[in-house]
Amino acid sequence: MYDNLIVGDIGDNNLIGTEFNDNIKGKRGSDRIEGGDGDDRLDGNNLSDGPDGADTLIGGLGDDLFIASAGADIYDGGDDQHDVVSYAHVGSAVTVNLANQSLNEGLAQNQTFIGIDDLIGTAFDDFLTGDEFNNFFIGGAGNDRLIGGYGYDKLVGGDGNDYLDGNNLSDDFDYADELIGGKGNDFMVASWGADLYDGGLGRDTVSYAHVSFGVTISMTVPVIVGGFTQGHTFKSIEVLIGTDFNDNLTGDDRANVLKGGGDIDGLFGMGGKDRLFGGGGNDSLNGGEGADYLNGGNGNDTLIDDEAVAARDVMIGGGGNDWIVGGLGNNVMKGGGGKDTLIIETGSAVMFGGFGADVFRFDDQFGTARVKDYNKAQGDLMQFTVLEATNFAEVLSHASDVNGNVVIDMVDGTVIIENMVMAQLDADMFVFV
């Protein structure tokens, strides 16, 4: 890889490379090392050699690699790009801020970076921050925090649960960043530009929570067109976090988590075992295929179990007057607070109305509906749209007492009203459509 090996002694050395690719190593003293032309490796001092002096490492032309060491060192990459300072061998975490070097900590404290665009972190929890140029950071192992800046940045988290932020929130600087998580559960902050978000292994998140307007995102579209998300590409991303405005978030066939935030959001899980959270506002949640968990949060939400293959979905309305529609499978439906409407169209369900005057509705061709908390005193109603129950008398003709519950058994489906006997039934409990 290298054409020449140049090694100093324990004194203060002045080592100068050639026009070729040189590997130049200092020792304990305050060394000055110049790489010259070529792609050089400059090492002021092996950490095992004892206390370091203040070394000056100058790369020159070419893509140079600087091996960081202890001491108030200067790393000068010159005017060309892709010069990198590596802390991969260091036994503790470092903080390097190329834009404000007074914030450097650990081994990097009091070190100076000139013309350095790229950094390699340690195996610990590093904090690397870029500047206005095109930065390339590799976090390595550990839970790293990598922040770019203006410019075309590439941030690679490596192992660990990393935080990656291209840090470009102005459309005046529309740069395309690459955020690559690697192993671990990584968190990525979205920014302007045709960015790539590649989570790698683990459960990875892209967040738009900091954006000051709504976004439309579909993880099934290879490259998004239009608005803040213009050109955004997702690979191996499982979690999307929306803004506090009107968002439309669509997952893919993986097990996604979609979080809407405030205002009126539309969340569609597609395939997989999804978890959808509407947050504030009047949201619409559709899990799609798979055994999904839907939580509307506050607001008057609509939750729909829309799938062609039976699965067990859990749908929770939360606060507000919610509309919850169950489909195929053995589902759980919870209205929460407010005047909720729980509808079982097909399949079976366990139904909890919660507080407020709720409506339990049963359509044609459902399976078994188990009503857990019917409360006449708070104004709950049973609504039938089936042909076998068009009035109260027909309901009674299909009803019986079974183990402390009322069972209404019809060809179209069976309704079980828990903790009630037939003597407690009256016409005011039912609505027929």
C-alpha positions in Angstrom: 0.0 0.0 0.0 2.8 2.4 0.9 6.0 2.8 -1.2 8.2 4.0 1.6 8.5 3.7 5.4 10.1 6.6 7.2 10.6 6.3 11.0 12.0 8.9 13.4 13.7 8.6 16.8 12.7 9.7 20.3 13.9 13.2 19.7 12.2 16.1 17.9 12.2 15.0 14.3 11.7 16.8 11.0 10.5 14.1 8.6 9.7 14.8 5.0 8.1 12.3 2.6 8.5 11.8 -1.1 6.2 12.2 -4.1 5.0 8.6 -3.5 2.8 7.0 -0.9 4.7 7.3 2.3 4.2 5.8 5.8 5.9 8.2 8.2 6.1 7.6 11.9 7.5 9.9 14.6 8.3 9.0 18.2 8.1 10.7 21.6 9.3 14.2 20.7 7.6 17.2 19.1 7.8 16.1 15.5 7.2 17.9 12.3 6.1 15.5 9.5 5.4 16.4 5.9 3.9 13.8 3.6 4.5 15.6 0.3 2.8 14.2 -2.7 0.9 10.9 -2.7 -1.5 9.3 -0.3 0.4 9.3 2.9 0.1 7.9 6.4 1.4 10.3 9.1 1.8 9.1 12.7 3.2 11.6 15.2 3.6 9.0 17.9 2.5 5.6 18.9 0.4 5.9 22.1 2.6 3.2 23.6 5.8 5.3 23.3 5.0 7.4 26.4 4.1 11.1 26.6 3.7 12.9 23.3 5.0 16.2 22.3 3.2 18.7 20.2 3.4 17.3 16.7 2.7 19.1 13.4 1.5 16.8 10.7 1.2 18.2 7.2 -0.3 16.1 4.5 0.4 17.9 1.3 -1.1 16.7 -1.9 -3.1 13.4 -2.0 -5.6 11.8 0.3 -3.7 11.5 3.6 -4.3 9.5 6.7 -3.4 11.1 10.1 -3.0 8.8 13.1 -4.1 10.8 16.1 -1.9 10.8 19.2 -1.7 12.6 22.6 -0.6 16.1 22.8 -1.5 19.5 21.3 -1.0 18.3 17.7 -1.7 20.1 14.5 -3.2 18.1 11.6 -3.0 20.1 8.3 -4.5 18.4 5.3 -3.9 21.2 2.9 -6.4 22.4 0.3 -7.4 19.1 -1.2 -10.2 17.0 0.1 -10.5 13.6 1.8 -7.8 13.9 4.4 -8.8 11.9 7.4 -7.8 12.0 11.1 -8.2 8.6 12.8 -8.8 7.9 16.5 -9.7 4.3 15.9 -6.8 3.1 18.0 -7.6 5.3 21.0 -8.8 3.8 24.2 -11.4 6.3 25.2 -14.1 8.5 23.5 -13.3 11.8 21.8 -15.3 14.9 20.9 -14.1 16.6 17.7 -15.9 19.7 16.4 -14.3 20.9 13.1 -16.5 24.1 13.1 -15.7 25.1 16.7 -12.5 23.4 17.8 -12.6 24.9 21.3 -15.3 22.2 22.0 -12.9 19.3 21.4 -12.6 16.9 24.3 -10.7 13.7 25.2 -7.5 13.1 23.2 -8.6 15.7 20.7 -8.6 18.5 23.3 -6.2 21.3 22.3 -5.6 19.7 18.9 -5.9 21.8 15.7 -7.5 20.7 12.5 -6.6 22.5 9.2 -8.1 21.3 5.9 -9.4 18.2 7.6 -12.7 17.0 6.2 -12.9 13.3 7.4 -12.8 11.7 10.8 -12.7 8.2 12.2 -13.9 7.7 15.8 -12.9 5.3 18.5 -14.6 2.1 19.7 -16.4 4.2 22.3 -19.1 6.9 22.4 -17.8 9.7 20.2 -19.2 13.1 19.3 -18.0 14.2 15.8 -19.3 17.5 14.3 -18.5 18.8 10.8 -18.2 22.2 9.2 -19.2 23.9 6.0 -17.2 21.5 3.8 -17.9 18.0 2.6 -17.4 15.7 5.6 -17.0 12.0 5.9 -17.3 10.6 9.4 -17.0 7.0 10.6 -18.2 6.5 14.2 -16.9 3.0 14.7 -18.1 0.9 17.7 -20.0 2.7 20.5 -23.0 4.9 20.6 -21.8 7.8 18.5 -23.2 11.2 17.7 -22.3 12.3 14.2 -23.4 15.8 12.9 -22.5 17.1 9.5 -23.1 20.7 8.4 -23.5 22.5 5.1 -21.9 20.3 2.4 -22.3 16.8 0.9 -21.7 14.8 4.1 -21.4 11.0 4.6 -22.0 9.8 8.1 -21.4 6.1 9.0 -22.4 5.2 12.5 -20.8 1.7 12.5 -21.7 -0.6 15.5 -23.8 0.7 18.4 -26.9 2.9 18.6 -25.8 6.0 16.8 -27.3 9.5 16.2 -26.7 10.9 12.7 -27.6 14.4 11.6 -26.7 15.9 8.2 -27.5 19.3 9.8 -28.7 21.0 6.6 -32.1 22.7 7.4 -31.9 25.4 4.7 -33.1 24.9 1.1 -30.4 27.5 0.2 -27.9 24.7 0.7 -29.6 21.7 -0.9 -26.8 19.1 -0.5 -27.2 15.4 -0.7 -26.1 13.6 2.4 -25.6 9.9 3.1 -26.5 8.7 6.6 -25.6 5.1 7.1 -26.4 3.4 10.4 -24.6 0.1 10.4 -25.4 -2.2 13.3 -27.5 -1.1 16.2 -30.7 0.9 16.6 -29.8 4.2 14.9 -31.5 7.6 14.9 -31.3 9.8 11.8 -32.4 13.4 11.6 -33.8 14.4 8.2 -32.6 17.5 6.3 -32.9 19.3 3.0 -31.4 17.6 0.0 -31.5 14.3 -1.9 -30.4 12.4 1.1 -29.9 8.6 1.6 -31.0 7.1 4.9 -29.6 3.6 5.2 -30.3 2.0 8.6 -28.4 -1.2 8.1 -29.0 -3.8 10.8 -31.2 -3.0 13.8 -34.4 -0.9 14.3 -33.6 2.4 12.7 -35.4 5.7 12.8 -35.6 8.8 10.5 -37.1 11.8 12.3 -38.8 14.9 10.8 -39.9 16.1 14.2 -37.8 19.3 13.9 -39.3 20.4 10.5 -41.6 23.4 10.6 -44.2 22.1 8.0 -45.9 18.8 7.1 -44.3 16.1 5.0 -45.4 13.3 2.8 -43.3 10.2 2.9 -43.8 6.7 1.4 -41.1 4.1 2.2 -42.4 2.1 -0.8 -41.3 4.8 -3.3 -37.6 4.4 -4.2 -37.0 8.2 -4.4 -39.5 10.7 -3.1 -40.5 13.6 -5.3 -41.6 17.0 -4.0 -41.1 19.3 -1.0 -38.7 18.9 1.9 -38.5 15.2 1.2 -37.5 15.7 -2.5 -35.0 13.0 -3.4 -35.0 11.3 0.0 -34.3 7.6 -0.2 -34.8 5.0 2.5 -33.1 1.7 3.0 -33.6 -0.6 6.0 -35.6 2.1 7.9 -38.2 0.8 10.3 -39.4 3.9 12.1 -40.6 7.3 10.8 -41.4 10.3 13.0 -43.4 13.0 11.5 -43.7 16.7 12.3 -46.2 18.7 14.4 -48.1 19.6 11.2 -50.1 17.6 8.6 -48.1 14.6 7.7 -48.8 11.6 5.4 -46.6 8.6 6.4 -46.6 5.3 4.5 -44.6 2.3 5.6 -43.5 -0.8 3.6 -43.7 -4.6 4.1 -41.4 -4.5 7.2 -42.6 -4.1 10.7 -42.8 -0.3 10.8 -43.4 2.3 13.5 -45.1 5.5 12.2 -45.5 8.4 14.6 -47.6 11.4 13.4 -46.9 14.0 16.0 -49.3 17.0 16.2 -52.0 18.1 13.8 -53.9 16.0 11.3 -51.9 13.0 10.1 -52.5 10.1 7.8 -50.6 6.9 8.7 -50.6 3.7 6.5 -48.6 0.7 7.7 -48.8 -1.4 4.5 -47.5 -5.0 5.2 -45.8 -6.3 8.3 -46.4 -6.0 12.0 -46.7 -2.3 12.3 -47.2 0.2 15.2 -48.9 3.5 14.3 -49.2 6.4 16.7 -51.4 9.4 15.6 -50.4 11.8 18.4 -52.4 15.0 18.6 -54.9 16.1 16.0 -57.7 14.2 14.1 -55.7 11.4 12.6 -56.4 8.5 10.2 -54.6 5.3 10.8 -54.7 2.2 8.7 -52.4 -0.7 9.6 -52.7 -2.6 6.3 -51.7 -6.2 6.2 -50.3 -7.9 9.3 -50.9 -7.9 13.0 -50.8 -4.2 13.8 -51.0 -1.9 16.8 -52.9 1.4 16.2 -53.1 4.2 18.7 -54.9 7.4 17.7 -53.8 9.5 20.7 -55.7 12.7 21.3 -58.2 14.0 18.8 -61.1 12.6 16.9 -59.3 9.7 15.1 -60.2 7.1 12.5 -58.6 3.7 12.9 -59.1 1.1 10.2 -58.2 -2.6 10.1 -58.0 -3.0 6.3 -56.5 -6.4 5.4 -57.2 -9.3 3.1 -55.6 -11.9 5.4 -56.8 -12.4 9.0 -54.4 -11.0 11.7 -54.8 -9.9 15.3 -54.8 -6.1 15.4 -55.0 -3.9 18.5 -56.7 -0.5 17.9 -56.8 2.1 20.6 -58.7 5.4 20.0 -57.3 7.4 22.9 -58.8 10.7 23.8 -61.5 12.3 21.6 -64.5 10.9 19.7 -62.9 8.1 17.7 -64.1 5.9 14.8 -62.6 2.4 15.0 -63.3 -0.2 12.3 -62.3 -3.9 12.8 -61.8 -6.2 9.9 -60.6 -9.8 9.5 -58.9 -11.6 12.4 -59.4 -11.6 16.2 -58.9 -8.0 17.0 -58.9 -5.8 20.1 -60.7 -2.5 19.9 -60.5 0.2 22.7 -62.3 3.5 22.4 -60.7 5.3 25.4 -62.2 8.6 26.4 -64.9 10.4 24.4 -67.9 9.3 22.4 -66.4 6.5 20.3 -67.9 4.3 17.6 -66.5 0.7 17.5 -67.5 -1.2 14.3 -66.9 -4.8 13.6 -67.4 -5.5 9.8 -65.7 -8.9 9.4 -63.8 -11.2 11.7 -64.1 -11.2 15.5 -63.2 -8.6 18.2 -62.9 -7.9 21.9 -64.5 -4.4 22.3 -63.9 -1.9 25.1 -65.8 1.4 24.7 -64.1 3.2 27.6 -65.4 6.4 29.2 -68.1 8.3 27.3 -71.3 7.4 25.4 -70.0 4.8 23.0 -71.6 2.9 20.1 -70.9 -0.7 19.4 -71.9 -1.5 15.8 -72.2 -4.9 14.2 -72.4 -5.3 10.5 -73.3 -8.3 8.3 -71.1 -11.4 8.3 -68.9 -10.7 11.3 -67.6 -13.4 13.6 -67.8 -13.1 17.4 -67.9 -9.7 19.1 -67.2 -9.7 22.9 -68.4 -6.4 24.5 -66.4 -6.0 27.7 -67.7 -2.8 29.2 -71.2 -1.9 28.0 -72.5 0.9 30.3 -76.1 2.0 29.9 -75.7 4.7 32.5 -73.1 6.6 30.4 -75.2 6.3 27.2 -73.6 3.4 25.4 -75.6 1.9 22.5 -75.7 -1.3 20.5 -76.2 -0.8 16.8 -77.1 -3.6 14.4 -77.1 -3.5 10.6 -77.7 -7.2 10.2 -80.8 -8.6 8.6 -81.6 -10.9 11.5 -81.8 -8.0 14.0 -84.0 -5.2 12.7 -85.8 -4.6 16.0 -85.6 -5.3 19.7 -87.9 -8.3 19.5 -85.7 -10.0 17.0 -82.7 -9.4 19.2 -84.5 -11.1 22.1 -85.3 -14.1 19.9 -81.6 -14.7 19.4 -80.5 -13.9 23.0 -79.8 -16.2 25.9 -78.1 -16.1 29.3 -74.8 -18.0 29.3 -72.4 -18.0 32.3 -73.3 -14.5 33.5 -73.3 -13.0 30.0 -75.9 -12.2 27.4 -75.2 -14.1 24.2 -76.9 -12.9 21.0 -76.3 -15.7 18.5 -77.2 -15.1 14.8 -76.2 -16.5 11.5 -74.5 -13.2 10.7 -72.4 -13.4 13.9 -72.4 -13.6 17.7 -72.5 -10.8 20.2 -71.5 -11.5 23.8 -72.3 -8.7 26.3 -70.3 -9.5 29.4 -71.6 -9.1 33.0 -75.3 -8.7 31.9 -78.4 -10.9 31.9 -81.4 -10.8 29.6 -83.6 -9.3 32.3 -81.4 -6.1 32.0 -82.0 -5.7 28.3 -84.4 -3.1 27.0 -85.2 -1.4 23.7 -83.3 1.8 24.6 -80.0 0.0 24.5 -80.3 -0.8 20.7 -80.3 1.1 17.4 -81.2 -0.6 14.2 -80.1 0.6 10.7 
